[in-house]
Amino acid sequence: MLRSSRSWRGRTRVGRRRRRGIPPTIKKVLVESMYGALFALFTFPISLFIAELGVYVMIVWMQPLSVILDNFFMVLILIQALFLLIPVYNKQPIRLTVAIIVAYALWSALTGIASFHPITSLFGELPY
């Protein structure tokens, strides 16, 4: 029978090991924020292109400028809201919040910095 030369009283106790790095909660928030930003980067252009297709259809139908703009914004917001139902359904509030902020930042950058106008930027002045 093998015996240790040290008694149990003389042994040192092992304390709690400290974790190095980012706490799990912060890591989860950062990962969800990254997914929310990617979600907005992928879905906002799709919503914008669908709304621009509606602008083209309204121009072909020779609708007034105010009707075209109202329909553009309605379609843009509704399509983006349909995409944002995914994180709502999956109960991902951080992803939803970041996706809304990034989509708004994209729209602000598009209209503010790039001077985007839904009608004149792509189709020019109305011919009628």
Biotite code that builds the C-alpha atoms (Angstrom):
import biotite.structure as struc

atoms = struc.array([
    struc.Atom([0.000, 0.000, 0.000], chain_id="A", res_id=1, res_name="MET", atom_name="CA", element="C"),
    struc.Atom([1.381, 3.373, -1.065], chain_id="A", res_id=2, res_name="LEU", atom_name="CA", element="C"),
    struc.Atom([1.224, 6.195, 1.375], chain_id="A", res_id=3, res_name="ARG", atom_name="CA", element="C"),
    struc.Atom([1.840, 9.821, 0.828], chain_id="A", res_id=4, res_name="SER", atom_name="CA", element="C"),
    struc.Atom([4.444, 11.373, 3.011], chain_id="A", res_id=5, res_name="SER", atom_name="CA", element="C"),
    struc.Atom([2.303, 14.456, 3.515], chain_id="A", res_id=6, res_name="ARG", atom_name="CA", element="C"),
    struc.Atom([-0.660, 14.517, 5.852], chain_id="A", res_id=7, res_name="SER", atom_name="CA", element="C"),
    struc.Atom([-4.068, 15.816, 4.817], chain_id="A", res_id=8, res_name="TRP", atom_name="CA", element="C"),
    struc.Atom([-3.725, 18.825, 7.109], chain_id="A", res_id=9, res_name="ARG", atom_name="CA", element="C"),
    struc.Atom([-0.585, 19.993, 5.447], chain_id="A", res_id=10, res_name="GLY", atom_name="CA", element="C"),
    struc.Atom([-2.057, 20.035, 1.973], chain_id="A", res_id=11, res_name="ARG", atom_name="CA", element="C"),
    struc.Atom([-2.989, 23.376, 0.486], chain_id="A", res_id=12, res_name="THR", atom_name="CA", element="C"),
    struc.Atom([-6.551, 23.983, -0.481], chain_id="A", res_id=13, res_name="ARG", atom_name="CA", element="C"),
    struc.Atom([-7.335, 24.691, -4.055], chain_id="A", res_id=14, res_name="VAL", atom_name="CA", element="C"),
    struc.Atom([-9.239, 27.968, -4.339], chain_id="A", res_id=15, res_name="GLY", atom_name="CA", element="C"),
    struc.Atom([-11.608, 29.008, -7.040], chain_id="A", res_id=16, res_name="ARG", atom_name="CA", element="C"),
    struc.Atom([-9.889, 29.437, -10.321], chain_id="A", res_id=17, res_name="ARG", atom_name="CA", element="C"),
    struc.Atom([-10.313, 32.842, -11.815], chain_id="A", res_id=18, res_name="ARG", atom_name="CA", element="C"),
    struc.Atom([-11.378, 32.991, -15.380], chain_id="A", res_id=19, res_name="ARG", atom_name="CA", element="C"),
    struc.Atom([-9.386, 35.102, -17.712], chain_id="A", res_id=20, res_name="ARG", atom_name="CA", element="C"),
    struc.Atom([-10.972, 36.996, -20.539], chain_id="A", res_id=21, res_name="GLY", atom_name="CA", element="C"),
    struc.Atom([-14.441, 38.292, -21.201], chain_id="A", res_id=22, res_name="ILE", atom_name="CA", element="C"),
    struc.Atom([-17.312, 37.287, -18.910], chain_id="A", res_id=23, res_name="PRO", atom_name="CA", element="C"),
    struc.Atom([-19.914, 35.072, -20.601], chain_id="A", res_id=24, res_name="PRO", atom_name="CA", element="C"),
    struc.Atom([-22.696, 37.655, -20.334], chain_id="A", res_id=25, res_name="THR", atom_name="CA", element="C"),
    struc.Atom([-20.682, 40.334, -22.101], chain_id="A", res_id=26, res_name="ILE", atom_name="CA", element="C"),
    struc.Atom([-19.534, 37.821, -24.683], chain_id="A", res_id=27, res_name="LYS", atom_name="CA", element="C"),
    struc.Atom([-23.168, 36.869, -25.396], chain_id="A", res_id=28, res_name="LYS", atom_name="CA", element="C"),
    struc.Atom([-24.176, 40.524, -25.740], chain_id="A", res_id=29, res_name="VAL", atom_name="CA", element="C"),
    struc.Atom([-21.301, 41.179, -28.148], chain_id="A", res_id=30, res_name="LEU", atom_name="CA", element="C"),
    struc.Atom([-22.117, 38.114, -30.256], chain_id="A", res_id=31, res_name="VAL", atom_name="CA", element="C"),
    struc.Atom([-25.828, 38.987, -30.397], chain_id="A", res_id=32, res_name="GLU", atom_name="CA", element="C"),
    struc.Atom([-24.940, 42.569, -31.330], chain_id="A", res_id=33, res_name="SER", atom_name="CA", element="C"),
    struc.Atom([-22.739, 41.336, -34.152], chain_id="A", res_id=34, res_name="MET", atom_name="CA", element="C"),
    struc.Atom([-25.523, 39.076, -35.441], chain_id="A", res_id=35, res_name="TYR", atom_name="CA", element="C"),
    struc.Atom([-28.007, 41.949, -35.209], chain_id="A", res_id=36, res_name="GLY", atom_name="CA", element="C"),
    struc.Atom([-25.717, 44.228, -37.222], chain_id="A", res_id=37, res_name="ALA", atom_name="CA", element="C"),
    struc.Atom([-25.229, 41.546, -39.868], chain_id="A", res_id=38, res_name="LEU", atom_name="CA", element="C"),
    struc.Atom([-28.960, 40.932, -39.954], chain_id="A", res_id=39, res_name="PHE", atom_name="CA", element="C"),
    struc.Atom([-29.622, 44.610, -40.643], chain_id="A", res_id=40, res_name="ALA", atom_name="CA", element="C"),
    struc.Atom([-26.836, 44.801, -43.219], chain_id="A", res_id=41, res_name="LEU", atom_name="CA", element="C"),
    struc.Atom([-28.429, 41.938, -45.157], chain_id="A", res_id=42, res_name="PHE", atom_name="CA", element="C"),
    struc.Atom([-32.116, 42.824, -44.792], chain_id="A", res_id=43, res_name="THR", atom_name="CA", element="C"),
    struc.Atom([-32.118, 46.609, -45.215], chain_id="A", res_id=44, res_name="PHE", atom_name="CA", element="C"),
    struc.Atom([-30.869, 46.571, -48.839], chain_id="A", res_id=45, res_name="PRO", atom_name="CA", element="C"),
    struc.Atom([-33.491, 43.939, -49.695], chain_id="A", res_id=46, res_name="ILE", atom_name="CA", element="C"),
    struc.Atom([-36.229, 46.158, -48.249], chain_id="A", res_id=47, res_name="SER", atom_name="CA", element="C"),
    struc.Atom([-34.828, 49.157, -50.078], chain_id="A", res_id=48, res_name="LEU", atom_name="CA", element="C"),
    struc.Atom([-34.709, 47.361, -53.433], chain_id="A", res_id=49, res_name="PHE", atom_name="CA", element="C"),
    struc.Atom([-38.285, 46.089, -53.063], chain_id="A", res_id=50, res_name="ILE", atom_name="CA", element="C"),
    struc.Atom([-39.461, 49.606, -52.198], chain_id="A", res_id=51, res_name="ALA", atom_name="CA", element="C"),
    struc.Atom([-37.554, 51.012, -55.201], chain_id="A", res_id=52, res_name="GLU", atom_name="CA", element="C"),
    struc.Atom([-39.319, 48.489, -57.425], chain_id="A", res_id=53, res_name="LEU", atom_name="CA", element="C"),
    struc.Atom([-42.563, 49.938, -56.096], chain_id="A", res_id=54, res_name="GLY", atom_name="CA", element="C"),
    struc.Atom([-41.319, 53.415, -57.033], chain_id="A", res_id=55, res_name="VAL", atom_name="CA", element="C"),
    struc.Atom([-40.709, 52.225, -60.586], chain_id="A", res_id=56, res_name="TYR", atom_name="CA", element="C"),
    struc.Atom([-44.201, 50.727, -60.786], chain_id="A", res_id=57, res_name="VAL", atom_name="CA", element="C"),
    struc.Atom([-45.749, 53.951, -59.463], chain_id="A", res_id=58, res_name="MET", atom_name="CA", element="C"),
    struc.Atom([-43.822, 55.995, -62.049], chain_id="A", res_id=59, res_name="ILE", atom_name="CA", element="C"),
    struc.Atom([-45.084, 53.709, -64.811], chain_id="A", res_id=60, res_name="VAL", atom_name="CA", element="C"),
    struc.Atom([-48.622, 54.193, -63.463], chain_id="A", res_id=61, res_name="TRP", atom_name="CA", element="C"),
    struc.Atom([-47.966, 57.978, -63.504], chain_id="A", res_id=62, res_name="MET", atom_name="CA", element="C"),
    struc.Atom([-48.863, 58.504, -59.851], chain_id="A", res_id=63, res_name="GLN", atom_name="CA", element="C"),
    struc.Atom([-48.264, 61.907, -58.211], chain_id="A", res_id=64, res_name="PRO", atom_name="CA", element="C"),
    struc.Atom([-44.998, 62.498, -56.318], chain_id="A", res_id=65, res_name="LEU", atom_name="CA", element="C"),
    struc.Atom([-46.657, 62.498, -52.895], chain_id="A", res_id=66, res_name="SER", atom_name="CA", element="C"),
    struc.Atom([-48.328, 59.118, -53.529], chain_id="A", res_id=67, res_name="VAL", atom_name="CA", element="C"),
    struc.Atom([-45.045, 57.612, -54.732], chain_id="A", res_id=68, res_name="ILE", atom_name="CA", element="C"),
    struc.Atom([-43.171, 58.814, -51.644], chain_id="A", res_id=69, res_name="LEU", atom_name="CA", element="C"),
    struc.Atom([-45.913, 57.648, -49.278], chain_id="A", res_id=70, res_name="ASP", atom_name="CA", element="C"),
    struc.Atom([-45.970, 54.198, -50.861], chain_id="A", res_id=71, res_name="ASN", atom_name="CA", element="C"),
    struc.Atom([-42.165, 54.008, -50.889], chain_id="A", res_id=72, res_name="PHE", atom_name="CA", element="C"),
    struc.Atom([-41.861, 54.694, -47.176], chain_id="A", res_id=73, res_name="PHE", atom_name="CA", element="C"),
    struc.Atom([-44.792, 52.412, -46.345], chain_id="A", res_id=74, res_name="MET", atom_name="CA", element="C"),
    struc.Atom([-43.312, 49.487, -48.289], chain_id="A", res_id=75, res_name="VAL", atom_name="CA", element="C"),
    struc.Atom([-39.797, 50.096, -46.931], chain_id="A", res_id=76, res_name="LEU", atom_name="CA", element="C"),
    struc.Atom([-40.982, 50.145, -43.330], chain_id="A", res_id=77, res_name="ILE", atom_name="CA", element="C"),
    struc.Atom([-43.354, 47.186, -43.723], chain_id="A", res_id=78, res_name="LEU", atom_name="CA", element="C"),
    struc.Atom([-40.788, 44.943, -45.414], chain_id="A", res_id=79, res_name="ILE", atom_name="CA", element="C"),
    struc.Atom([-38.150, 45.829, -42.821], chain_id="A", res_id=80, res_name="GLN", atom_name="CA", element="C"),
    struc.Atom([-40.687, 45.200, -40.039], chain_id="A", res_id=81, res_name="ALA", atom_name="CA", element="C"),
    struc.Atom([-41.444, 41.774, -41.506], chain_id="A", res_id=82, res_name="LEU", atom_name="CA", element="C"),
    struc.Atom([-37.744, 40.940, -41.388], chain_id="A", res_id=83, res_name="PHE", atom_name="CA", element="C"),
    struc.Atom([-37.533, 42.229, -37.809], chain_id="A", res_id=84, res_name="LEU", atom_name="CA", element="C"),
    struc.Atom([-40.280, 39.838, -36.749], chain_id="A", res_id=85, res_name="LEU", atom_name="CA", element="C"),
    struc.Atom([-37.683, 37.060, -36.859], chain_id="A", res_id=86, res_name="ILE", atom_name="CA", element="C"),
    struc.Atom([-35.741, 38.225, -33.767], chain_id="A", res_id=87, res_name="PRO", atom_name="CA", element="C"),
    struc.Atom([-39.035, 39.133, -32.080], chain_id="A", res_id=88, res_name="VAL", atom_name="CA", element="C"),
    struc.Atom([-40.351, 35.604, -32.599], chain_id="A", res_id=89, res_name="TYR", atom_name="CA", element="C"),
    struc.Atom([-37.085, 34.054, -31.404], chain_id="A", res_id=90, res_name="ASN", atom_name="CA", element="C"),
    struc.Atom([-37.040, 36.321, -28.311], chain_id="A", res_id=91, res_name="LYS", atom_name="CA", element="C"),
    struc.Atom([-33.720, 37.986, -29.137], chain_id="A", res_id=92, res_name="GLN", atom_name="CA", element="C"),
    struc.Atom([-34.130, 41.554, -27.854], chain_id="A", res_id=93, res_name="PRO", atom_name="CA", element="C"),
    struc.Atom([-30.455, 42.511, -28.200], chain_id="A", res_id=94, res_name="ILE", atom_name="CA", element="C"),
    struc.Atom([-30.349, 41.374, -31.821], chain_id="A", res_id=95, res_name="ARG", atom_name="CA", element="C"),
    struc.Atom([-33.607, 43.222, -32.528], chain_id="A", res_id=96, res_name="LEU", atom_name="CA", element="C"),
    struc.Atom([-32.420, 46.456, -30.921], chain_id="A", res_id=97, res_name="THR", atom_name="CA", element="C"),
    struc.Atom([-29.082, 46.442, -32.720], chain_id="A", res_id=98, res_name="VAL", atom_name="CA", element="C"),
    struc.Atom([-30.751, 45.581, -36.041], chain_id="A", res_id=99, res_name="ALA", atom_name="CA", element="C"),
    struc.Atom([-33.135, 48.539, -35.674], chain_id="A", res_id=100, res_name="ILE", atom_name="CA", element="C"),
    struc.Atom([-30.279, 50.896, -34.782], chain_id="A", res_id=101, res_name="ILE", atom_name="CA", element="C"),
    struc.Atom([-28.110, 49.718, -37.679], chain_id="A", res_id=102, res_name="VAL", atom_name="CA", element="C"),
    struc.Atom([-30.986, 49.912, -40.178], chain_id="A", res_id=103, res_name="ALA", atom_name="CA", element="C"),
    struc.Atom([-31.742, 53.459, -39.036], chain_id="A", res_id=104, res_name="TYR", atom_name="CA", element="C"),
    struc.Atom([-28.044, 54.355, -39.255], chain_id="A", res_id=105, res_name="ALA", atom_name="CA", element="C"),
    struc.Atom([-27.918, 52.947, -42.798], chain_id="A", res_id=106, res_name="LEU", atom_name="CA", element="C"),
    struc.Atom([-30.959, 54.982, -43.826], chain_id="A", res_id=107, res_name="TRP", atom_name="CA", element="C"),
    struc.Atom([-29.536, 58.122, -42.191], chain_id="A", res_id=108, res_name="SER", atom_name="CA", element="C"),
    struc.Atom([-26.193, 57.631, -43.934], chain_id="A", res_id=109, res_name="ALA", atom_name="CA", element="C"),
    struc.Atom([-27.914, 56.973, -47.251], chain_id="A", res_id=110, res_name="LEU", atom_name="CA", element="C"),
    struc.Atom([-30.087, 60.089, -47.096], chain_id="A", res_id=111, res_name="THR", atom_name="CA", element="C"),
    struc.Atom([-27.743, 62.384, -45.199], chain_id="A", res_id=112, res_name="GLY", atom_name="CA", element="C"),
    struc.Atom([-24.274, 61.609, -46.504], chain_id="A", res_id=113, res_name="ILE", atom_name="CA", element="C"),
    struc.Atom([-25.101, 60.194, -49.940], chain_id="A", res_id=114, res_name="ALA", atom_name="CA", element="C"),
    struc.Atom([-28.076, 62.564, -50.581], chain_id="A", res_id=115, res_name="SER", atom_name="CA", element="C"),
    struc.Atom([-30.295, 59.667, -51.646], chain_id="A", res_id=116, res_name="PHE", atom_name="CA", element="C"),
    struc.Atom([-33.794, 60.490, -52.849], chain_id="A", res_id=117, res_name="HIS", atom_name="CA", element="C"),
    struc.Atom([-36.116, 57.552, -53.592], chain_id="A", res_id=118, res_name="PRO", atom_name="CA", element="C"),
    struc.Atom([-37.247, 58.907, -56.949], chain_id="A", res_id=119, res_name="ILE", atom_name="CA", element="C"),
    struc.Atom([-34.653, 61.235, -58.401], chain_id="A", res_id=120, res_name="THR", atom_name="CA", element="C"),
    struc.Atom([-31.561, 59.262, -57.397], chain_id="A", res_id=121, res_name="SER", atom_name="CA", element="C"),
    struc.Atom([-32.403, 56.264, -59.567], chain_id="A", res_id=122, res_name="LEU", atom_name="CA", element="C"),
    struc.Atom([-35.047, 57.424, -62.031], chain_id="A", res_id=123, res_name="PHE", atom_name="CA", element="C"),
    struc.Atom([-34.410, 61.152, -62.478], chain_id="A", res_id=124, res_name="GLY", atom_name="CA", element="C"),
    struc.Atom([-37.129, 63.762, -62.507], chain_id="A", res_id=125, res_name="GLU", atom_name="CA", element="C"),
    struc.Atom([-40.667, 62.613, -63.163], chain_id="A", res_id=126, res_name="LEU", atom_name="CA", element="C"),
    struc.Atom([-41.410, 62.889, -66.910], chain_id="A", res_id=127, res_name="PRO", atom_name="CA", element="C"),
    struc.Atom([-44.975, 64.029, -66.348], chain_id="A", res_id=128, res_name="TYR", atom_name="CA", element="C"),
])
